[in-house]
């Protein structure tokens, strides 16, 4: 893995509070927080309710943007700007694989019909370092 990919994975490889932007059905941006977690190939996943607005927004337009990496504004740290395409998964094997006990606060279990997983395939990640006005860029191409 390249040095840049390693630094990106240091951020994405653990649960992250992230801002997720989608496009509403009338073409407006909408941002909300999610807890995102990525695998080594940078596939990002987070739980959602099947009734959440983001579900219809992603079905209508799968282009999403995430920002993550700074959880404490007093401690500025490198952060990521991520562009990707999102897909909703309701398949039981995907839900079982992603399930963790912290989701018990929101869902009744991995079989809860309102529980789903959104998967984002990033195609561009900017690694931004505070104090630098130029980011390092990883692309999937």
C-alpha positions as CSV (number, residue, x, y, z in Angstrom):
1,X,0.0,0.0,0.0
2,X,1.4,3.4,-0.9
3,X,2.2,6.0,1.8
4,X,-0.8,8.1,0.8
5,X,-3.2,5.1,0.9
6,X,-1.8,4.2,4.4
7,X,-2.5,7.7,5.7
8,X,-6.0,7.7,4.2
9,X,-6.7,4.2,5.8
10,X,-5.4,5.5,9.2
11,X,-8.5,7.8,9.1
12,X,-11.0,5.6,7.3
13,X,-10.1,2.3,8.9
14,X,-11.8,3.1,12.2
15,X,-15.3,4.3,12.8
16,X,-15.5,8.0,11.8
17,X,-18.0,10.7,12.3
18,X,-18.5,11.9,8.8
19,X,-20.6,14.5,7.0
20,X,-22.5,12.9,4.1
21,X,-23.8,15.1,1.4
22,X,-26.5,13.9,-1.1
23,X,-28.6,15.6,-3.6
24,X,-32.3,16.1,-2.9
25,X,-35.0,15.2,-5.5
26,X,-35.2,18.9,-6.3
27,X,-31.4,19.2,-6.9
28,X,-30.4,20.8,-3.6
29,X,-27.5,19.6,-1.4
30,X,-28.4,17.9,1.9
31,X,-25.8,17.1,4.6
32,X,-26.1,14.9,7.7
33,X,-23.8,13.0,10.0
34,X,-23.1,9.3,9.7
35,X,-20.7,6.9,11.4
36,X,-18.6,5.6,8.5
37,X,-16.1,2.7,8.4
38,X,-14.0,1.6,5.5
39,X,-12.3,-1.6,4.5
40,X,-8.7,-1.6,3.2
41,X,-10.0,-1.2,-0.4
42,X,-11.6,2.1,0.8
43,X,-15.2,0.8,0.5
44,X,-17.1,2.9,3.0
45,X,-20.1,1.6,4.9
46,X,-22.6,3.0,7.3
47,X,-26.0,2.0,8.7
48,X,-29.2,3.7,7.9
49,X,-32.9,3.4,8.3
50,X,-34.7,2.3,5.2
51,X,-37.1,5.2,5.9
52,X,-34.3,7.9,5.9
53,X,-34.4,10.7,3.3
54,X,-30.9,9.7,2.2
55,X,-32.2,6.4,0.9
56,X,-34.5,8.0,-1.7
57,X,-31.9,10.7,-2.5
58,X,-29.2,8.0,-3.2
59,X,-31.7,6.0,-5.3
60,X,-32.4,9.1,-7.4
61,X,-28.7,10.2,-7.6
62,X,-25.9,7.9,-6.2
63,X,-23.3,10.7,-6.3
64,X,-22.3,11.5,-2.7
65,X,-19.6,13.4,-0.8
66,X,-18.2,12.7,2.6
67,X,-15.9,14.8,4.8
68,X,-14.2,13.1,7.8
69,X,-11.1,13.0,10.0
70,X,-11.5,15.9,12.4
71,X,-13.5,14.9,15.5
72,X,-12.1,17.6,17.8
73,X,-12.0,21.1,16.3
74,X,-9.3,22.1,18.9
75,X,-7.0,19.4,17.6
76,X,-6.8,20.1,13.9
77,X,-5.7,17.0,12.1
78,X,-5.6,15.7,8.5
79,X,-9.0,15.2,7.1
80,X,-10.5,13.7,4.0
81,X,-12.8,15.0,1.2
82,X,-14.4,12.0,-0.5
83,X,-16.4,11.7,-3.8
84,X,-18.1,8.4,-4.5
85,X,-21.1,6.5,-5.6
86,X,-23.5,5.0,-3.0
87,X,-25.7,1.9,-3.1
88,X,-28.3,0.8,-0.5
89,X,-28.0,-2.8,0.6
90,X,-30.8,-4.6,2.3
91,X,-29.5,-8.1,1.7
92,X,-29.3,-10.0,5.0
93,X,-25.7,-11.2,4.5
94,X,-24.5,-7.6,4.1
95,X,-26.5,-6.5,7.1
96,X,-25.1,-9.3,9.2
97,X,-21.6,-8.6,8.2
98,X,-21.8,-4.9,9.1
99,X,-23.8,-5.4,12.3
100,X,-22.2,-4.3,15.6
101,X,-23.6,-3.9,19.1
102,X,-23.6,-0.1,19.0
103,X,-26.4,-0.4,16.4
104,X,-28.7,-1.9,19.1
105,X,-29.4,1.7,20.2
106,X,-31.1,2.4,16.8
107,X,-32.3,-1.0,15.5
108,X,-33.8,-4.1,17.0
109,X,-31.1,-6.3,15.5
110,X,-29.6,-7.3,12.2
111,X,-33.0,-8.7,11.1
112,X,-34.8,-5.4,11.7
113,X,-36.6,-4.6,8.4
114,X,-35.8,-0.8,8.9
115,X,-32.0,-1.6,9.1
116,X,-29.9,-1.2,5.9
117,X,-26.3,-0.6,4.9
118,X,-25.2,2.1,2.5
119,X,-22.0,1.3,0.7
120,X,-19.9,4.0,-0.9
121,X,-17.3,3.3,-3.6
122,X,-15.0,6.3,-3.6
123,X,-13.4,7.4,-6.8
124,X,-11.6,10.4,-5.5
125,X,-10.2,11.1,-2.0
126,X,-8.4,14.3,-1.1
127,X,-6.1,14.1,1.9
128,X,-6.0,17.6,3.4
129,X,-3.5,18.7,5.9
130,X,-4.2,21.8,8.1
131,X,-1.9,24.6,7.2
132,X,-1.4,23.4,3.6
133,X,-3.6,24.7,0.8
134,X,-2.8,21.8,-1.5
135,X,-4.3,18.4,-0.9
136,X,-2.9,15.0,-1.9
137,X,-5.3,13.2,-4.2
138,X,-6.0,9.5,-4.5
139,X,-8.2,8.3,-7.4
140,X,-9.6,4.8,-8.2
141,X,-8.7,5.2,-11.8
